[in-house]
Amino acid sequence: MARRRKRDGKARASEAPRVDRRPPWAIVYYEAPDGSAPALEFLDACPGKIDAEFTAVLDAVAAGPLPQFSGGGKWEAMRGTMAGWYEIRLTGPGREQFRLLCVLENADDK
């Protein structure tokens, strides 16, 4: 439990943290005109542990307070001409790098 200091120097318990009651964001994969889903094909081709880790990061991002979710170093905001995109960075067997690019869209933005 978080604690605060009173003016007299004694600690007191803070109020309960606010709970965000908004529903989590949905994870939606791009579907090409031919019906393929390149991101799903990529995930299917990843080693099982990497696929599971991508899924865990995506689930945590979707459940978190977006767009300021920190992601523990695995979820990174792109900069420059890629601003608005996010990247999940994972290291697999033999230090092979796996990256998945994501866009956050709010239904209210459409």
Residue pairs with C-beta under 8 A, 6 or more apart in sequence:
1 13
1 14
2 13
2 14
2 17
3 11
3 12
3 13
3 14
4 11
4 12
4 13
4 14
5 11
5 12
6 12
20 65
24 62
24 63
25 61
25 62
25 63
25 66
25 104
26 62
27 58
27 59
27 62
29 37
29 39
29 40
30 37
30 38
30 39
31 37
32 38
39 100
42 100
43 51
43 54
43 55
43 100
44 51
46 54
46 92
46 98
47 92
47 93
49 92
50 90
50 92
50 98
53 74
53 90
54 88
54 90
54 98
54 100
57 71
57 74
57 75
57 88
57 90
58 88
58 102
60 69
60 71
61 69
61 71
61 75
61 86
61 102
66 104
67 104
69 75
71 88
73 89
74 88
74 89
74 90
75 86
75 87
75 88
76 86
76 87
76 88
76 89
77 83
77 85
77 86
78 84
78 85
78 86
78 87
78 101
84 103
84 104
85 101
85 102
85 103
86 101
86 102
86 103
86 104
87 99
87 100
87 101
87 102
88 99
88 100
88 102
89 97
89 98
89 99
90 97
90 98
90 99
91 97
91 98
92 98
